[in-house]
Amino acid sequence: MEGSFEQTLQDGKLYRQVNSLIVAHLRDHNLTQAASAAASASRTPLNVDVPPNKLMELVAKGLAVEKEEMLRGSPASALYEFGSSVPSTFGSTQPSRASAIDFSTVQDTKGSSKNFPKHETRHLSEHKNVARCARFSADGRFVATGSADMSIKLFEVAKIKQMMLPDSKDGPVRPVIRTFYDHIQPINDLDFHPQNTVLISGAKDQTIKFFDFSKLTAKKAFRVIQDTHNVRSISLHPSGDYLLAGTDHPIAHLYDVNTFQCFLSANVPEIGNSGAINQVRYSATGSMYVTASKDGAVRLWDGVSAKCLRSIVSAHGTAEATSAKFTKDERYVLSCGKDSTVKLWDVGTGKLVKQYVGATHMQLRCQAVFNDNEEFVLSIDEPSNEIVIWDALTAERVARWPSNHIGPPRWLEHSPTESAFISCGTDKSIRFWKETL
């Protein structure tokens, strides 16, 4: 009886926790009437103290675990109909070297800027036309680049590092492990599936293509989504089940990866004809996504309902907002624009928290990125052809490095797991940068 009583107590505690999460979720997403009804029915205080987006975070983690268990019990081909030679460790995200920065903890930070560590750089490869974009896999083991020459190159980071060693005993090392040719117009963006060896691309030819890089001889996509617009940006949900496409249309297109069914949000703000999306990115848990648009706005969206939660209109004045991405804790968004500013926004209030100035970018659709531990922000200065680095917390510019490209880089992409990044140039070249040990 004692065990049964203990179990009853545990069940009751769990029910109260679930009820609290539901009430807080409804309340925090402005569903006040539903929150009040749920609170009344479950006898839960309406003002219950629960961290923001906690329910979404737990659901996302649960879905990821469920997917992992499913994959353990069945071959990868059950999900995508592709080869089963999947590296056992692929998709197992490596922890970054430090936790995310809390930008709200320090108010007066003048004079306390950190030094960005020295890096060495190496020319990796060249496309036949402008290198337009790059993306690392979540585990940092692979990086892919896309070009105006309509090709995609896939690199293995371990081979890049081996190539950079001063005395390589194994002779010349080729870090390019796959090259894909299947688009008929320039590549705009790339992403990796979080669990499977699938690389996804979006291009001007209005298609989204899925490539299986476990197959040595595969050159073409094994699945294709035909969109109705130029696909400017893509972002895969952390579960791997949904894909967002930012296009010339002002509303992101949401696709079910397994059925290819497309969904459009019905709860949208008034967006004009100049609202084409330059970049779309999911948050770490998939509870939200953010869009950066040609009309200069940065918009935050609910990851489940696709409802627009907040519009930061004129985030970059009348200039285009060219990139936007969440911090790891989902409390802030870093945006970049053709007004030559990089800005940090509070997700909860929509207020400007930091502004990083001193780099001019008015022509290229470049992006600003955090380093892997979010202590620094990197972007591009077009006139001087330099990479500019700021201390993320103090917003002080701490370094300016020659890019070693002929002409300014078009794209920077930082590794999520280590102090290393990729630069893609208008000179067609790709360079790898890593911290000098």
Buried (B, 14 or more C-beta within 10 A) or exposed (E): EEEEEEEEEEEEEEEBEBBBBBBBBBBBBEBEEBBBEBBEEBEBEBEBEBEBBBBBBBBBEEBBEEBEEEBEEEEBEEBBEBBEEBEEEBBEEBEBEEEBBEBEEEEEBEEEBEEBEEBEBBEBBBBEBBBBBBBBBBBBBBBBBBBBBBBBBBBBBEBBBBBBEEEEEEEEBEBBEBEBEBBEBBBBBBBBBBBBBBBBBBBBBBBBBBBBBBBEEBEEBBBEBEBEBBBBBBBBBBBBBBBBBBBBBBBBBBBEBEEEEBEEBEEBEEBEEEBBBBBBBBBBBBBBBBBBBBBBBBBBBBBBEBBBBBBBBBBBEEBBBBBBBBBBBBBBBBBBBBBBBBBBBBBBEBEBBBEBEBBBBEEBBBBBBBBBBBBBBBBBBBEBBBBBBBBBBBBBBBBEBEBBBEBBBBBBBBBBBBBBBBBBBBBBBBBBBBBEE
